[in-house]
Amino acid sequence: MKTHSKRSDTVLSSSTEPNQNYFRFHLPHTHLASVFGNDWFALKAEAFARFFGTPVFLVAQTIIVAIWIGMNAVGFTKFDVYPFILLNLAFSLQAAYAAPLILLAQTRQADRDKAHADADAQHREALAMANEQRLALAAQQSAQMVELLQQNTELTEITKQLSQRIEVLTREMHAKILREDAEI
């Protein structure tokens, strides 16, 4: 007798498969597009925003700024003399583009995190339902076992009573046969 739903059977059987798809509960959420979409610009902007936080970017920017200041301070070139107004403009331009790109990347990550959290919550709910079904089935089977044990005990008592009755009847018949043989 099976009381599991098809969904809980999938949850139970999928946990024993050797090649598990660990993101199977996230698949229903793959159709969700983020606020900024998945077009070329959004993907490139997010990749660029992620690049801003890498050591490669920080080291490269430091080297470029050091060369810029060094060349202008020593006098190799005079395109941006002290107080380095062009360098300041370049930093302002970089900050003006970096902030929105970083916000875009954070918003897209928040969308992904929300979808993953929803999928995880659904997975936990499915596991809880499957667990409740297993507990209910175990309780039902325990009750059946207790009932079968009681029936077995009753049958054993009846068998004992019948065996005792057969023994008494056998002795009575044996005694009666012995009396009839003695009378003949």
MARMARNU-607863 format. One record per residue: residue number from 1; residue in three letters; x, y, z of N, C-alpha, C in turn. Coordinates in steps of 0.001 Angstrom, whole numbers. Each point is the difference from the previous one (the first is absolute). Layout:
BEGIN
+-----+--------+---------+---------+---------+---------+---------+---------+---------+---------+---------+
: num : residu :     n_u :     n_v :     n_w :    ca_u :    ca_v :    ca_w :     c_u :     c_v :     c_w :
+-----+--------+---------+---------+---------+---------+---------+---------+---------+---------+---------+
: NUM :    ALA :       X :       Y :       Z :       X :       Y :       Z :       X :       Y :       Z :
...
+-----+--------+---------+---------+---------+---------+---------+---------+---------+---------+---------+
END
This chain:
BEGIN
+-----+--------+---------+---------+---------+---------+---------+---------+---------+---------+---------+
: num : residu :     n_u :     n_v :     n_w :    ca_u :    ca_v :    ca_w :     c_u :     c_v :     c_w :
+-----+--------+---------+---------+---------+---------+---------+---------+---------+---------+---------+
:   1 :    MET :     848 :   -1175 :       0 :    -848 :    1175 :       0 :     887 :    1230 :       0 :
:   2 :    LYS :    -108 :     831 :   -1058 :     816 :    1210 :    -125 :    -856 :    1212 :     246 :
:   3 :    THR :     480 :     885 :     883 :    -720 :    1242 :     269 :     796 :    1204 :    -445 :
:   4 :    HIS :    1163 :    -249 :    -634 :     840 :    1119 :    -450 :    -581 :     615 :   -1253 :
:   5 :    SER :     174 :    1306 :    -146 :    -358 :     656 :   -1247 :    1145 :    -192 :    -975 :
:   6 :    LYS :    -251 :     287 :   -1275 :    1035 :    -145 :   -1014 :    1172 :     914 :     300 :
:   7 :    ARG :    -266 :    1229 :     473 :    1066 :     970 :     287 :     893 :    -502 :    1126 :
:   8 :    SER :    -590 :    -551 :    1064 :     829 :    -459 :    1114 :     791 :   -1235 :    -397 :
:   9 :    ASP :    -561 :    -846 :    -905 :     772 :   -1134 :    -486 :    1214 :     493 :    -758 :
:  10 :    THR :    -163 :    1066 :    -769 :    1116 :     573 :    -734 :    1050 :     512 :     969 :
:  11 :    VAL :    -437 :     666 :    1055 :     935 :     525 :     995 :     745 :   -1144 :     669 :
:  12 :    LEU :    -738 :   -1066 :     351 :     636 :   -1110 :     697 :     915 :    -780 :    -923 :
:  13 :    SER :    -455 :    -284 :   -1235 :     817 :    -811 :    -880 :    1186 :     781 :    -555 :
:  14 :    SER :    -147 :    1308 :    -181 :    1098 :     775 :    -571 :    1165 :     131 :     963 :
:  15 :    SER :    -247 :    -155 :    1289 :    1100 :     119 :     957 :     897 :   -1226 :     -18 :
:  16 :    THR :    -445 :   -1091 :    -657 :     820 :   -1198 :     -47 :     636 :    -210 :   -1362 :
:  17 :    GLU :    -262 :     874 :    -966 :     579 :    -132 :   -1318 :    1490 :     330 :      41 :
:  18 :    PRO :     821 :    -749 :    -751 :    1440 :     270 :      26 :     381 :    1320 :    -664 :
:  19 :    ASN :    -677 :     386 :   -1079 :     311 :    1244 :    -705 :   -1065 :    1029 :     322 :
:  20 :    GLN :      45 :     528 :    1191 :   -1013 :     950 :     430 :     178 :    1343 :    -677 :
:  21 :    ASN :   -1113 :     647 :    -296 :      14 :    1374 :    -469 :    -288 :     855 :    1218 :
:  22 :    TYR :    1019 :     576 :     588 :    -155 :     728 :    1248 :    -779 :    1302 :    -165 :
:  23 :    PHE :    -185 :     441 :   -1238 :    -742 :    1227 :    -249 :   -1391 :    -294 :    -553 :
:  24 :    ARG :    -502 :   -1229 :     180 :   -1294 :    -378 :    -562 :   -1140 :     834 :     559 :
:  25 :    PHE :     132 :     533 :    1197 :   -1051 :     823 :     575 :     120 :    1455 :    -449 :
:  26 :    HIS :    1115 :     343 :    -615 :     193 :    1352 :    -510 :    -481 :     118 :   -1451 :
:  27 :    LEU :    -155 :   -1137 :    -679 :    -386 :      22 :   -1405 :   -1331 :     708 :    -251 :
:  28 :    PRO :   -1019 :    -142 :     855 :   -1241 :     740 :    -278 :     178 :    1511 :      11 :
:  29 :    HIS :    1094 :     497 :     540 :     213 :    1447 :     106 :     916 :     545 :   -1090 :
:  30 :    THR :     475 :    -872 :    -899 :     933 :     460 :   -1018 :    -654 :     933 :   -1007 :
:  31 :    HIS :   -1307 :     -62 :    -139 :    -686 :     876 :    -947 :     -98 :    1440 :     496 :
:  32 :    LEU :     285 :     218 :    1263 :    -108 :    1353 :     541 :    1150 :     851 :    -520 :
:  33 :    ALA :    -324 :    1090 :    -604 :    1030 :     934 :    -471 :     198 :    1048 :    1079 :
:  34 :    SER :    1206 :     469 :     120 :     254 :    1027 :     997 :    -592 :    1316 :    -466 :
:  35 :    VAL :      47 :     981 :     852 :    -549 :    1319 :    -323 :     653 :     566 :   -1256 :
:  36 :    PHE :    1279 :    -250 :    -191 :     739 :     553 :   -1124 :     120 :    -981 :   -1159 :
:  37 :    GLY :    -619 :   -1166 :     116 :      11 :    -970 :   -1085 :    1306 :    -757 :     -95 :
:  38 :    ASN :      65 :    -842 :   -1001 :    1198 :    -797 :    -233 :     599 :     319 :   -1364 :
:  39 :    ASP :    -169 :    1223 :    -454 :     541 :     387 :   -1292 :    1503 :     251 :      97 :
:  40 :    TRP :     593 :     297 :   -1126 :    1443 :     180 :     -77 :     489 :    1086 :     942 :
:  41 :    PHE :    -682 :    1156 :       8 :     451 :    1104 :     834 :     -33 :    -361 :    1485 :
:  42 :    ALA :   -1084 :    -618 :     442 :    -122 :    -345 :    1420 :    1082 :    -990 :     414 :
:  43 :    LEU :     248 :    -980 :    -827 :    1026 :    -994 :     334 :    1401 :     617 :      13 :
:  44 :    LYS :     297 :     839 :   -1000 :    1322 :     645 :     -46 :     163 :     996 :    1148 :
:  45 :    ALA :   -1055 :     737 :     309 :      71 :     967 :    1098 :     247 :    -708 :    1323 :
:  46 :    GLU :    -665 :   -1128 :     176 :     211 :    -748 :    1242 :    1426 :    -551 :      63 :
:  47 :    ALA :     500 :    -516 :   -1110 :    1374 :    -514 :     -24 :    1001 :    1119 :     278 :
:  48 :    PHE :    -248 :    1164 :    -585 :     888 :    1137 :     227 :     -54 :     450 :    1459 :
:  49 :    ALA :   -1190 :      43 :     587 :    -138 :     403 :    1404 :     703 :    -998 :     908 :
:  50 :    ARG :     -91 :   -1267 :    -354 :     708 :   -1009 :     803 :    1518 :     173 :    -119 :
:  51 :    PHE :     466 :     426 :   -1175 :    1431 :     196 :    -215 :     543 :    1127 :     872 :
:  52 :    PHE :    -832 :    1019 :     313 :     460 :    1114 :     838 :     529 :    -459 :    1360 :
:  53 :    GLY :    -478 :   -1102 :     505 :     405 :    -436 :    1332 :    1134 :    -994 :      19 :
:  54 :    THR :     631 :    -233 :   -1116 :    1062 :   -1004 :     -42 :    1368 :     624 :     278 :
:  55 :    PRO :     913 :    -790 :     506 :    1364 :     500 :     214 :     676 :     415 :   -1311 :
:  56 :    VAL :    -320 :    -650 :   -1101 :     592 :     351 :   -1293 :    -348 :    1445 :    -352 :
:  57 :    PHE :   -1261 :     383 :     170 :    -422 :    1364 :    -300 :     710 :     996 :     912 :
:  58 :    LEU :      42 :    -301 :    1292 :     609 :     935 :     952 :    1495 :     174 :    -265 :
:  59 :    VAL :     696 :   -1082 :    -289 :    1437 :      83 :    -272 :     236 :     740 :   -1320 :
:  60 :    ALA :    -787 :    -339 :   -1033 :     167 :     655 :   -1299 :    -279 :    1500 :     114 :
:  61 :    GLN :   -1049 :     377 :     714 :    -321 :    1419 :     159 :    1114 :     714 :     765 :
:  62 :    THR :     535 :    -638 :    1026 :    1087 :     608 :     776 :    1231 :     221 :    -872 :
:  63 :    ILE :     328 :    -973 :    -833 :    1163 :     125 :    -887 :    -219 :    1121 :   -1014 :
:  64 :    ILE :   -1184 :      54 :    -596 :    -292 :    1049 :    -993 :      73 :    1380 :     642 :
:  65 :    VAL :    -565 :     160 :    1199 :      30 :    1302 :     689 :    1435 :     367 :     364 :
:  66 :    ALA :     792 :    -966 :     461 :    1395 :     286 :     356 :     792 :     436 :   -1235 :
:  67 :    ILE :    -201 :    -679 :   -1123 :     686 :     384 :   -1240 :    -460 :    1388 :    -443 :
:  68 :    TRP :   -1302 :     235 :      62 :    -577 :    1306 :    -394 :     634 :    1126 :     808 :
:  69 :    ILE :      -4 :    -178 :    1333 :     552 :    1054 :     878 :    1502 :     117 :    -209 :
:  70 :    GLY :     678 :   -1147 :    -110 :    1448 :      15 :    -184 :     419 :     705 :   -1276 :
:  71 :    MET :    -663 :    -325 :   -1108 :     357 :     627 :   -1286 :    -241 :    1507 :      25 :
:  72 :    ASN :   -1098 :     413 :     645 :    -309 :    1432 :      37 :     819 :     741 :    1061 :
:  73 :    ALA :     347 :    -650 :    1073 :     767 :     656 :    1063 :    1468 :     155 :    -421 :
:  74 :    VAL :     550 :   -1013 :    -661 :    1407 :      51 :    -418 :     163 :     923 :   -1207 :
:  75 :    GLY :   -1009 :      93 :    -824 :      75 :     916 :   -1136 :     132 :    -702 :   -1335 :
:  76 :    PHE :    -150 :   -1323 :     -75 :      45 :    -691 :   -1285 :   -1095 :     498 :    -922 :
:  77 :    THR :   -1118 :     364 :     584 :   -1124 :     528 :    -766 :    -683 :    1085 :     825 :
:  78 :    LYS :    -718 :     849 :    -657 :    -621 :    1122 :     706 :   -1509 :      46 :    -240 :
:  79 :    PHE :    -627 :   -1162 :    -326 :   -1431 :      43 :    -311 :    -892 :     134 :    1233 :
:  80 :    ASP :     532 :    -281 :    1207 :    -807 :     154 :    1220 :     941 :     349 :    1153 :
:  81 :    VAL :     361 :    1256 :      84 :     936 :     443 :    1034 :    -717 :     119 :    1335 :
:  82 :    TYR :     822 :      98 :    1037 :    -534 :     124 :    1349 :   -1004 :    1142 :      33 :
:  83 :    PRO :   -1139 :    -175 :     519 :    -667 :    -919 :     930 :    -760 :   -1139 :    -676 :
:  84 :    PHE :     393 :    -405 :   -1188 :    -539 :   -1177 :    -690 :   -1517 :      80 :    -173 :
:  85 :    ILE :    -447 :    1042 :    -639 :   -1433 :     226 :    -207 :    -583 :   -1063 :    -930 :
:  86 :    LEU :     725 :    -410 :   -1028 :    -491 :   -1027 :    -920 :    -133 :   -1355 :     714 :
:  87 :    LEU :     947 :    -309 :     872 :     -80 :   -1237 :     785 :   -1218 :      34 :     918 :
:  88 :    ASN :    -238 :    1168 :     611 :   -1176 :     161 :     859 :   -1280 :    -191 :    -810 :
:  89 :    LEU :     -43 :     525 :   -1210 :   -1158 :    -170 :    -875 :    -193 :   -1469 :    -366 :
:  90 :    ALA :    1103 :    -695 :    -263 :     -87 :   -1430 :    -328 :    -564 :    -794 :    1181 :
:  91 :    PHE :     448 :     323 :    1224 :    -550 :    -669 :    1183 :   -1484 :     316 :     189 :
:  92 :    SER :    -394 :    1231 :    -249 :   -1412 :     382 :     130 :    -839 :    -751 :   -1017 :
:  93 :    LEU :     497 :    -105 :   -1227 :    -718 :    -720 :   -1039 :    -126 :   -1482 :     362 :
:  94 :    GLN :    1088 :    -549 :     503 :     -21 :   -1408 :     412 :   -1021 :    -204 :    1121 :
:  95 :    ALA :     -39 :     883 :     979 :    -950 :    -120 :    1103 :   -1437 :     170 :    -489 :
:  96 :    ALA :    -209 :     900 :    -958 :   -1344 :     227 :    -525 :    -543 :   -1242 :    -692 :
:  97 :    TYR :     848 :    -774 :    -648 :    -454 :   -1230 :    -650 :      56 :   -1202 :     942 :
:  98 :    ALA :     945 :     -14 :     898 :     161 :   -1157 :     881 :   -1179 :    -155 :     959 :
:  99 :    ALA :    -467 :    1092 :     574 :   -1089 :     -89 :     983 :   -1257 :    -615 :    -597 :
: 100 :    PRO :    -506 :     464 :   -1142 :   -1203 :    -646 :    -551 :     235 :   -1449 :    -417 :
: 101 :    LEU :    1198 :    -286 :    -527 :     289 :   -1378 :    -392 :      40 :    -926 :    1211 :
: 102 :    ILE :     574 :     477 :    1071 :      36 :    -801 :    1232 :   -1413 :    -191 :     542 :
: 103 :    LEU :    -819 :    1043 :     -35 :   -1400 :    -134 :     434 :    -760 :    -980 :    -890 :
: 104 :    LEU :     253 :      43 :   -1295 :    -623 :    -938 :    -924 :     376 :   -1428 :     364 :
: 105 :    ALA :    1282 :    -238 :     243 :     461 :   -1336 :     366 :    -623 :    -449 :    1317 :
: 106 :    GLN :    -110 :     907 :     967 :    -604 :    -354 :    1285 :   -1480 :    -323 :    -166 :
: 107 :    THR :    -702 :     763 :    -840 :   -1428 :    -252 :    -223 :    -201 :   -1353 :    -666 :
: 108 :    ARG :     818 :    -294 :    -998 :    -108 :   -1306 :    -671 :     326 :   -1131 :     976 :
: 109 :    GLN :     999 :     192 :     851 :     337 :   -1027 :     987 :   -1127 :    -161 :    1013 :
: 110 :    ALA :    -629 :    1101 :     375 :   -1132 :     -81 :     933 :   -1156 :    -776 :    -620 :
: 111 :    ASP :    -243 :     210 :   -1297 :   -1044 :    -763 :    -695 :     320 :   -1495 :      17 :
: 112 :    ARG :    1263 :    -331 :    -303 :     397 :   -1412 :      21 :    -116 :    -580 :    1409 :
: 113 :    ASP :     440 :     762 :     999 :     -85 :    -478 :    1384 :   -1444 :    -245 :     415 :
: 114 :    LYS :    -904 :     886 :    -429 :   -1416 :    -164 :     339 :    -558 :   -1255 :    -654 :
: 115 :    ALA :     318 :    -216 :   -1276 :    -476 :   -1198 :    -696 :     546 :   -1262 :     661 :
: 116 :    HIS :    1272 :      31 :     388 :     601 :   -1157 :     670 :    -629 :    -213 :    1382 :
: 117 :    ALA :    -263 :    1078 :     719 :    -636 :    -126 :    1316 :   -1403 :    -577 :    -138 :
: 118 :    ASP :    -736 :     444 :   -1017 :   -1337 :    -559 :    -242 :      81 :   -1486 :    -319 :
: 119 :    ALA :     940 :    -367 :    -857 :     163 :   -1413 :    -350 :     405 :    -821 :    1221 :
: 120 :    ASP :     890 :     546 :     825 :     400 :    -706 :    1217 :   -1174 :    -167 :     957 :
: 121 :    ALA :    -834 :    1037 :     116 :   -1172 :     -92 :     870 :    -966 :   -1059 :    -512 :
: 122 :    GLN :    -213 :     -45 :   -1311 :    -868 :   -1027 :    -575 :     590 :   -1387 :     232 :
: 123 :    HIS :    1308 :    -120 :    -123 :     664 :   -1287 :     237 :    -173 :    -432 :    1454 :
: 124 :    ARG :     205 :     944 :     922 :    -181 :    -341 :    1422 :   -1444 :    -396 :     279 :
: 125 :    GLU :    -949 :     695 :    -633 :   -1415 :    -326 :     184 :    -304 :   -1396 :    -542 :
: 126 :    ALA :     550 :    -319 :   -1167 :    -199 :   -1335 :    -575 :     596 :   -1077 :     903 :
: 127 :    LEU :    1173 :     287 :     553 :     610 :    -960 :     931 :    -836 :    -163 :    1260 :
: 128 :    ALA :    -536 :    1117 :     502 :    -844 :     -71 :    1199 :   -1270 :    -804 :    -274 :
: 129 :    MET :    -604 :     226 :   -1173 :   -1204 :    -759 :    -341 :     315 :   -1486 :    -144 :
: 130 :    ALA :    1112 :    -313 :    -654 :     399 :   -1394 :    -160 :     275 :    -630 :    1357 :
: 131 :    ASN :     615 :     768 :     899 :     282 :    -507 :    1334 :   -1298 :    -253 :     760 :
: 132 :    GLU :    -970 :     918 :    -113 :   -1290 :    -200 :     658 :    -692 :   -1235 :    -542 :
: 133 :    GLN :      78 :    -208 :   -1309 :    -612 :   -1188 :    -599 :     676 :   -1274 :     505 :
: 134 :    ARG :    1334 :      40 :     105 :     721 :   -1173 :     521 :    -377 :    -256 :    1457 :
: 135 :    LEU :    -117 :    1071 :     787 :    -383 :    -178 :    1405 :   -1416 :    -546 :     115 :
: 136 :    ALA :    -922 :     504 :    -827 :   -1377 :    -506 :      20 :     -37 :   -1463 :    -408 :
: 137 :    LEU :     761 :    -349 :   -1029 :      58 :   -1394 :    -442 :     604 :    -888 :    1085 :
: 138 :    ALA :    1043 :     491 :     652 :     625 :    -779 :    1083 :    -979 :    -187 :    1156 :
: 139 :    ALA :    -766 :    1052 :     335 :    -996 :    -124 :    1075 :   -1081 :    -988 :    -389 :
: 140 :    GLN :    -440 :      54 :   -1251 :   -1025 :    -928 :    -476 :     526 :   -1433 :      45 :
: 141 :    GLN :    1221 :    -203 :    -434 :     586 :   -1341 :      25 :     198 :    -486 :    1430 :
: 142 :    SER :     366 :     899 :     898 :     147 :    -380 :    1410 :   -1339 :    -429 :     577 :
: 143 :    ALA :   -1050 :     749 :    -337 :   -1338 :    -368 :     483 :    -412 :   -1357 :    -561 :
: 144 :    GLN :     300 :    -238 :   -1272 :    -314 :   -1301 :    -593 :     788 :   -1112 :     675 :
: 145 :    MET :    1256 :     273 :     321 :     827 :   -1004 :     682 :    -561 :    -325 :    1388 :
: 146 :    VAL :    -435 :    1032 :     708 :    -585 :    -225 :    1323 :   -1272 :    -831 :    -130 :
: 147 :    GLU :    -834 :     332 :    -999 :   -1234 :    -748 :    -213 :     295 :   -1452 :    -365 :
: 148 :    LEU :     976 :    -199 :    -898 :     375 :   -1366 :    -378 :     582 :    -767 :    1189 :
: 149 :    LEU :     751 :     678 :     826 :     563 :    -644 :    1190 :   -1116 :    -413 :     957 :
: 150 :    GLN :    -993 :     866 :     166 :   -1144 :    -347 :     860 :    -764 :   -1183 :    -582 :
: 151 :    GLN :    -225 :      11 :   -1319 :    -682 :   -1142 :    -635 :     812 :   -1274 :     164 :
: 152 :    ASN :    1314 :     123 :    -139 :     866 :   -1164 :     172 :     -91 :    -528 :    1424 :
: 153 :    THR :     -31 :     924 :     964 :    -117 :    -410 :    1403 :   -1336 :    -704 :     239 :
: 154 :    GLU :   -1087 :     536 :    -555 :   -1319 :    -621 :     143 :     -18 :   -1389 :    -634 :
: 155 :    LEU :     587 :     -97 :   -1218 :      49 :   -1303 :    -666 :     840 :   -1002 :     787 :
: 156 :    THR :    1058 :     477 :     584 :     838 :    -884 :     820 :    -788 :    -486 :    1217 :
: 157 :    GLU :    -772 :     874 :     624 :    -849 :    -393 :    1133 :   -1052 :   -1016 :    -430 :
: 158 :    ILE :    -640 :     258 :   -1143 :   -1022 :    -936 :    -504 :     644 :   -1347 :    -308 :
: 159 :    THR :    1191 :      43 :    -630 :     717 :   -1248 :    -307 :     339 :    -751 :    1278 :
: 160 :    LYS :     424 :     733 :    1028 :     328 :    -634 :    1287 :   -1248 :    -635 :     612 :
: 161 :    GLN :   -1128 :     743 :     -41 :   -1239 :    -534 :     560 :    -452 :   -1234 :    -771 :
: 162 :    LEU :      98 :      55 :   -1346 :    -393 :   -1148 :    -807 :     917 :   -1190 :     252 :
: 163 :    SER :    1296 :     287 :     135 :     943 :   -1093 :     294 :    -320 :    -641 :    1339 :
: 164 :    GLN :    -307 :     828 :    1014 :    -371 :    -542 :    1313 :   -1298 :    -796 :     -87 :
: 165 :    ARG :    -942 :     512 :    -791 :   -1290 :    -695 :    -165 :     215 :   -1331 :    -701 :
: 166 :    ILE :     867 :      -3 :   -1039 :     303 :   -1251 :    -713 :     656 :    -986 :     952 :
: 167 :    GLU :     903 :     519 :     838 :     678 :    -894 :     959 :   -1010 :    -598 :     971 :
: 168 :    VAL :    -924 :     817 :     493 :   -1018 :    -504 :     939 :    -882 :   -1034 :    -702 :
: 169 :    LEU :    -449 :     311 :   -1225 :    -845 :    -943 :    -733 :     749 :   -1275 :    -325 :
: 170 :    THR :    1277 :     132 :    -328 :     803 :   -1191 :    -295 :     112 :    -872 :    1241 :
: 171 :    ARG :     211 :     576 :    1150 :      91 :    -786 :    1252 :   -1344 :    -654 :     328 :
: 172 :    GLU :   -1081 :     783 :    -205 :   -1324 :    -575 :     278 :    -271 :   -1174 :    -935 :
: 173 :    MET :     333 :     157 :   -1301 :    -223 :   -1092 :    -942 :     904 :   -1180 :     333 :
: 174 :    HIS :    1213 :     299 :     386 :     927 :   -1081 :     360 :    -528 :    -766 :    1226 :
: 175 :    ALA :    -485 :     766 :     975 :    -539 :    -647 :    1208 :   -1248 :    -798 :    -350 :
: 176 :    LYS :    -858 :     526 :    -874 :   -1226 :    -697 :    -385 :     324 :   -1267 :    -771 :
: 177 :    ILE :     985 :      69 :    -891 :     399 :   -1184 :    -769 :     569 :   -1052 :     938 :
: 178 :    LEU :     784 :     436 :     972 :     575 :    -959 :     956 :   -1098 :    -645 :     832 :
: 179 :    ARG :   -1033 :     740 :     379 :   -1115 :    -565 :     757 :    -775 :    -984 :    -855 :
: 180 :    GLU :    -239 :     306 :   -1260 :    -740 :    -909 :    -871 :     801 :   -1270 :    -227 :
: 181 :    ASP :    1306 :     121 :    -129 :     832 :   -1186 :    -177 :       3 :    -840 :    1282 :
: 182 :    ALA :     -92 :     620 :    1136 :      -7 :    -724 :    1278 :   -1351 :    -707 :     185 :
: 183 :    GLU :   -1088 :     555 :    -525 :   -1296 :    -601 :     132 :    -136 :   -1170 :    -966 :
: 184 :    ILE :     644 :     -45 :   -1029 :    -135 :   -1095 :    -954 :     753 :   -1156 :     481 :
+-----+--------+---------+---------+---------+---------+---------+---------+---------+---------+---------+
END
